Amino acid sequence: MRNKFKRSAFFDMSDDLFYQISLIGFLVVFSSMVFFITKYREKKINNISHISIIEQIKFLKH
């Protein structure tokens, strides 16, 4: 009986290599996501603080 789940030679790699590649890929994706989230939050905080200062100035002028 033939094994119908046989992988092709192109995708034939050891499990350790596959786990290392997937771990490195996960770390790259996760670290870039954290980096962009922190940059987004810094930008958002700056915009909100800038808007609140403008509103305070408008309030004080009236």
Secondary structure, 3 states (H helix, E strand, C coil): CCCCCCCCCCCCCCHHHHHHHHHHHHHHHHHHHHHHHHHHHHHHHHHHHHHHHHHHHHHHHC
